[in-house]
Amino acid sequence: MYKIIRKILFTFPPEFSQAISHYFLKFFSKLYYFEQRKFEVKGLTVKNRLGLAAGLDKNGQLIKNFDDIGFGFIEIGTVTPLPQNGNKKPRIHRIIEKESLLNSLGFPNQGAKVIRKRLMRLQKDYCLGINIGPNKSTTPENTHKDYLNCYEKLSEFADFITINISSPNTPNLRKLHNKELVIKIIDEITKSRDESKYKPKIFIKISPDESEKEYLDIIGAVNKSKIDGLIVSNTSNNKKLKSILNVANKDGGISGKAIKEKSNKILKFVKSKLDQKKIIVAVGGVFDVDSYYEKLDLGADLVQMYTGFIYEGPNLIKRIVKNDNQKSSNS
């Protein structure tokens, strides 16, 4: 069924087809509903280990619908303090032969204040993550203030907050993989959590394109801090990869099957260095049951999906979750 729908959707520009699919999701998500039981993964309560990655529901308008179709946890955003339009369109390109996407969205969202009001109206029965980032207009030395601004506005609604330092579509953002800069952000946000009655988990989402030293610096900082874990990893802006995919002349990051091996390599490295008490959320190239288990076998505690959902549709969620449930009951 979804393959027929996808064929129609893929005749339209990617961003427009996403808007259409979101419209239908609002009305038909209940058709995919199936009963699930909550359980804990290192202190985080989820319905299953497969979640929706940030980027598909930027403004938190479809949380209940994504919950209905079976995601065990939903991450919205990226949310910035002030509303912003993002980069110039077209800013999503399909790489159909590799079941991948190139996006240069640039954090288009309605801003933390509007999204806060929306979340206040929702009756919560799901695990919610909120991905936060700085506005494009914010100077590098003030980015920590933007993260703190978003955190303080939104933390009461979140089961986890993700500090996004890894999108390739916001100028200078990946410079925050620098040890001193990331420690400043960590210190500000963990201090705010310590002083608040709201205690969401705090994750950092990292890039797949950094050097070993930069990974070691971030992992070292996380191991010494109250940060709860890492999301591994964001889209890739690797020039060689983009050249192979014939998109070297386009801005943005690659997601989907084309980055699976790259993402898995980073995941394996992170697992070998990160404190085992921390949570690892893996994302990048999940398209079937096998690629889902590959992430878990490499050390992930939880797994997220974005591009795989666009190409394979909601039935993939049910296949993965039911397979996982069956495997767990047999073990």
Secondary structure, DSSP 8 states (H G I E B T S, - for coil): -HHHHHHHHTTS-HHHHHHHHHHHHHHHGGGG------EEETTEEESSSEEE-TTSSTTSSSHHHHHHTT-SEEEEEEE-SS-B--S-S--EEEEGGGTEEEE-----B--HHHHHHHHHTS---S-EEEEE---TTS-GGGHHHHHHHHHHHHGGG-SEEEEE---TTSTTGGGGGSHHHHHHHHHHHHHHHHTSS---EEEEEE-SS--HHHHHHHHHHHHTSS--EEEE---B--HHHHHHTT-TTS-SEEEEGGGHHHHHHHHHHHHHHS-TTSEEEEES---SHHHHHHHHHTT-SEEEESHHHHHH-THHHHHHHHHHHHHHHH-
